[in-house]
């Protein structure tokens, strides 16, 4: 079983920055992919950014050039640096990973952290 713990959410003014962190623990061989999703009230959960074991990143169009995902495979931690935040970025942010286990792979989710962008 793999557990994900997030941190770094909060309230920030428009134009501000936040850094989210996610730490994974448990029994796994390696991370295949890590990422961040978000869900705003009344909307579906959407992919914000992802990074695979080779370091290839993928971003939602709405956050390109503002958000940066990075990972530390040795520590099983990954981060989302969010700059230029706007009220439209207000959502619960969930970290995610696909972990390679002894038998197969599985997806895991964090508990979510609230990000509120408001003046």
KETOR-908457 format. One record per atom (N, C-alpha, C, CB): residue in one letter; x, y, z. Coordinates in steps of 0.05 Angstrom, whole numbers, padded with zeros to 5 digits, always signed. Glycine has a CB too. Layout:
aXYZ;...
***
This chain:
x+00017-00024+00000;x+00000+00000+00000;x+00018+00025+00000;x-00019+00000+00025;x+00009+00045-00015;x+00024+00070-00017;x+00006+00092-00007;x+00032+00075-00047;x+00018+00109+00010;x+00004+00132+00020;x+00017+00158+00010;x+00004+00132+00051;x-00001+00177+00003;x+00009+00203-00006;x+00000+00224+00014;x-00002+00209-00035;x+00018+00242+00020;x+00012+00264+00039;x+00019+00290+00025;x+00027+00261+00066;x+00000+00308+00023;x+00004+00333+00010;x+00007+00355+00031;x-00020+00340-00008;x+00020+00377+00022;x+00022+00401+00038;x+00026+00425+00020;x+00045+00398+00059;x+00021+00448+00031;x+00027+00473+00017;x+00004+00489+00007;x+00044+00466-00005;x-00020+00479+00011;x-00043+00495+00002;x-00048+00519+00020;x-00068+00478+00000;x-00067+00536+00012;x-00074+00558+00029;x-00088+00580+00013;x-00049+00569+00042;x-00089+00604+00025;x-00101+00627+00013;x-00079+00646+00003;x-00119+00642+00034;x-00083+00655-00022;x-00063+00672-00034;x-00078+00693-00050;x-00042+00656-00051;x-00066+00717-00053;x-00078+00738-00069;x-00072+00733-00099;x-00067+00765-00060;x-00089+00743-00116;x-00084+00741-00145;x-00056+00751-00152;x-00105+00756-00161;x-00043+00736-00169;x-00016+00743-00177;x+00005+00730-00159;x-00012+00772-00177;x-00003+00718-00137;x+00015+00706-00118;x+00024+00679-00126;x+00003+00705-00091;x+00040+00667-00108;x+00051+00640-00113;x+00047+00622-00090;x+00081+00643-00119;x+00046+00596-00096;x+00045+00575-00076;x+00061+00551-00086;x+00016+00566-00069;x+00071+00536-00068;x+00085+00511-00075;x+00072+00488-00060;x+00116+00513-00069;x+00062+00469-00076;x+00050+00445-00064;x+00071+00423-00064;x+00025+00436-00080;x+00070+00407-00043;x+00088+00384-00041;x+00072+00359-00037;x+00109+00388-00018;x+00083+00337-00046;x+00070+00311-00042;x+00092+00290-00036;x+00053+00301-00067;x+00088+00275-00015;x+00107+00255-00007;x+00093+00228-00007;x+00119+00261+00021;x+00106+00208-00019;x+00096+00181-00020;x+00111+00163-00002;x+00096+00171-00049;x+00097+00145+00011;x+00110+00125+00028;x+00096+00099+00025;x+00110+00134+00058;x+00110+00077+00031;x+00098+00051+00028;x+00116+00033+00011;x+00070+00053+00017;x+00105+00010+00005;x+00120-00010-00010;x+00115-00007-00040;x+00112-00038-00001;x+00135+00000-00055;x+00133+00003-00084;x+00161-00001-00095;x+00121+00030-00092;x+00162-00008-00120;x+00188-00011-00133;x+00198+00016-00144;x+00187-00032-00156;x+00180+00030-00156;x+00187+00057-00166;x+00162+00071-00174;x+00206+00054-00191;x+00165+00097-00179;x+00143+00113-00189;x+00144+00112-00220;x+00145+00143-00179;x+00122+00106-00232;x+00120+00108-00261;x+00113+00136-00270;x+00099+00088-00272;x+00095+00149-00255;x+00087+00176-00261;x+00076+00189-00236;x+00065+00176-00284;x+00079+00215-00235;x+00069+00231-00213;x+00055+00255-00224;x+00092+00239-00193;x+00036+00266-00209;x+00023+00289-00220;x+00005+00303-00200;x+00007+00282-00243;x-00009+00323-00210;x-00028+00339-00195;x-00054+00342-00211;x-00016+00366-00187;x-00076+00338-00197;x-00102+00343-00208;x-00115+00364-00191;x-00120+00317-00210;x-00136+00376-00201;x-00151+00395-00184;x-00181+00392-00191;x-00142+00424-00189;x-00197+00400-00171;x-00226+00400-00175;x-00238+00424-00162;x-00238+00374-00163;x-00250+00441-00179;x-00263+00465-00169;x-00293+00458-00164;x-00261+00488-00190;x-00306+00474-00147;x-00334+00468-00141;x-00351+00467-00166;x-00345+00489-00122;x-00367+00445-00169;x-00384+00442-00191;x-00371+00434-00217;x-00398+00467-00196;x-00345+00428-00216;x-00331+00420-00240;x-00318+00392-00236;x-00309+00440-00247;x-00311+00380-00258;x-00298+00354-00258;x-00269+00357-00250;x-00301+00340-00284;x-00258+00336-00239;x-00229+00336-00233;x-00214+00337-00259;x-00221+00311-00216;x-00193+00353-00260;x-00177+00356-00284;x-00148+00354-00278;x-00184+00383-00298;x-00133+00344-00298;x-00104+00342-00296;x-00092+00370-00297;x-00092+00324-00318;x-00075+00376-00279;x-00060+00402-00279;x-00032+00397-00291;x-00058+00413-00250;x-00018+00378-00281;x+00009+00373-00290;x+00017+00345-00283;x+00029+00394-00279;x+00035+00333-00299;x+00045+00307-00293;x+00074+00305-00301;x+00029+00285-00306;x+00088+00286-00289;x+00116+00281-00296;x+00120+00251-00294;x+00136+00296-00278;x+00134+00239-00314;x+00139+00211-00313;x+00167+00204-00303;x+00134+00198-00341;x+00173+00179-00302;x+00199+00171-00290;x+00222+00180-00307;x+00200+00141-00287;x+00217+00186-00333;x+00238+00196-00350;x+00241+00227-00349;x+00233+00188-00378;x+00224+00240-00333;x+00225+00269-00330;x+00209+00284-00350;x+00253+00277-00333;x+00194+00270-00367;x+00176+00284-00386;x+00152+00296-00371;x+00167+00265-00408;x+00147+00321-00377;x+00125+00335-00363;x+00102+00341-00383;x+00135+00362-00351;x+00079+00344-00371;x+00055+00351-00386;x+00038+00370-00370;x+00039+00325-00393;x+00028+00391-00383;x+00012+00411-00368;x-00014+00416-00382;x+00029+00437-00366;x-00034+00423-00366;x-00059+00434-00377;x-00053+00460-00390;x-00081+00436-00355;x-00067+00466-00412;x-00062+00492-00426;x-00066+00516-00407;x-00081+00494-00450;x-00084+00513-00389;x-00091+00536-00372;x-00069+00543-00352;x-00116+00530-00357;x-00050+00525-00348;x-00029+00531-00328;x-00001+00532-00340;x-00029+00510-00307;x+00001+00527-00366;x+00028+00528-00379;x+00040+00555-00375;x+00025+00521-00409;x+00065+00555-00371;x+00081+00580-00367;x+00077+00593-00339;x+00075+00600-00388;x+00059+00581-00323;x+00054+00591-00296;x+00061+00571-00275;x+00026+00601-00293;x+00056+00545-00280;x+00060+00524-00261;x+00084+00507-00270;x+00035+00507-00258;x+00099+00496-00251;x+00121+00478-00257;x+00120+00455-00239;x+00148+00493-00255;x+00120+00431-00251;x+00121+00406-00235;x+00149+00396-00235;x+00102+00385-00246;x+00158+00386-00212;x+00184+00374-00209;x+00182+00350-00190;x+00205+00395-00200;x+00202+00333-00192;x+00201+00309-00175;x+00229+00301-00165;x+00189+00286-00190;x+00229+00288-00142;x+00254+00277-00131;x+00249+00247-00127;x+00262+00291-00104;x+00257+00232-00147;x+00251+00203-00146;x+00264+00189-00122;x+00261+00190-00172;x+00288+00199-00115;x+00302+00186-00092;x+00286+00189-00066;x+00330+00199-00089;x+00271+00211-00064;x+00256+00216-00039;x+00226+00209-00043;x+00258+00246-00031;x+00219+00202-00067;x+00190+00197-00073;x+00173+00221-00066;x+00180+00172-00057;x+00183+00244-00074;x+00169+00269-00069;x+00166+00284-00096;x+00183+00287-00048;x+00145+00299-00099;x+00143+00317-00122;x+00128+00342-00113;x+00127+00303-00145;x+00131+00362-00131;x+00123+00389-00124;x+00109+00403-00147;x+00148+00405-00115;x+00093+00422-00140;x+00080+00439-00160;x+00084+00468-00152;x+00049+00432-00162;x+00101+00481-00167;x+00105+00510-00162;x+00085+00525-00179;x+00134+00518-00169;x+00069+00541-00165;x+00047+00555-00179;x+00052+00585-00176;x+00019+00548-00167;x+00056+00598-00199;x+00061+00627-00200;x+00038+00640-00215;x+00088+00633-00213;x+00036+00666-00212;x+00015+00680-00226;x-00013+00670-00222;x+00021+00680-00255;x-00019+00663-00197;x-00045+00650-00191;x-00068+00670-00195;x-00045+00640-00162;x-00090+00659-00205;x-00114+00674-00209;x-00138+00661-00195;x-00120+00677-00240;x-00160+00675-00191;x-00183+00662-00178;x-00192+00637-00192;x-00206+00682-00177;x-00187+00635-00218;x-00195+00611-00233;x-00179+00586-00224;x-00192+00615-00263;x-00158+00590-00210;x-00141+00568-00201;x-00151+00557-00174;x-00112+00576-00198;x-00171+00570-00162;x-00182+00561-00137;x-00195+00533-00140;x-00203+00581-00127;x-00186+00515-00124;x-00195+00487-00126;x-00182+00471-00104;x-00188+00475-00154;x-00192+00446-00101;x-00177+00427-00084;x-00157+00413-00103;x-00197+00407-00071;x-00133+00413-00094;x-00111+00400-00110;x-00104+00373-00098;x-00087+00419-00111;x-00103+00353-00116;x-00097+00326-00108;x-00071+00317-00121;x-00120+00307-00115;x-00053+00306-00105;x-00030+00293-00118;x-00037+00265-00124;x-00005+00295-00099;x-00023+00255-00143;x-00029+00229-00155;x-00003+00215-00163;x-00047+00232-00180;x-00003+00189-00162;x+00020+00174-00173;x+00011+00148-00183;x+00042+00171-00152;x+00025+00138-00203;x+00023+00110-00212;x+00048+00096-00203;x+00018+00108-00243;x+00046+00077-00186;x+00069+00064-00174;x+00072+00035-00185;x+00067+00064-00144;x+00096+00028-00190;x+00102+00001-00198;x+00105-00016-00172;x+00128-00001-00216;x+00089-00036-00170;x+00090-00054-00146;x+00103-00080-00153;x+00061-00059-00136;x+00105-00098-00135;x+00117-00124-00140;x+00100-00139-00161;x+00119-00141-00114;x+00074-00135-00159;x+00056-00147-00179;x+00040-00124-00191;x+00037-00168-00166;x+00046-00117-00216;x+00031-00097-00230;x+00037-00069-00221;x+00003-00102-00228;x+00019-00050-00228;x+00020-00022-00221;x-00007-00014-00210;x+00029-00005-00245;x-00007+00009-00196;x-00032+00019-00185;x-00031+00049-00182;x-00038+00006-00157;x-00054+00061-00182;x-00057+00090-00178;x-00063+00096-00149;x-00079+00101-00197;x-00052+00118-00140;x-00057+00127-00112;x-00062+00157-00113;x-00033+00120-00094;x-00078+00166-00093;x-00086+00194-00091;x-00080+00205-00063;x-00115+00197-00098;x-00073+00230-00062;x-00072+00244-00037;x-00099+00253-00027;x-00053+00268-00039;x-00100+00264-00003;x-00126+00271+00009;x-00137+00298-00002;x-00123+00273+00039;x-00120+00313-00015;x-00128+00339-00026;x-00120+00361-00008;x-00158+00339-00031;x-00113+00384-00020;x-00107+00408-00006;x-00120+00432-00020;x-00076+00412-00004;x-00132+00449-00004;x-00147+00471-00015;x-00128+00494-00023;x-00168+00481+00005;x-00132+00504-00047;x-00119+00528-00056;x-00140+00548-00063;x-00100+00522-00082;x-00139+00571-00049;x-00158+00592-00054;x-00144+00618-00062;x-00175+00597-00028;x-00151+00628-00085;x-00139+00653-00095;x-00160+00674-00094;x-00128+00649-00125;x-00156+00694-00076;x-00176+00714-00072;x-00163+00739-00060;x-00198+00704-00054;x-00173+00762-00066;x-00164+00786-00054;x-00180+00794-00029;x-00164+00810-00074;
***
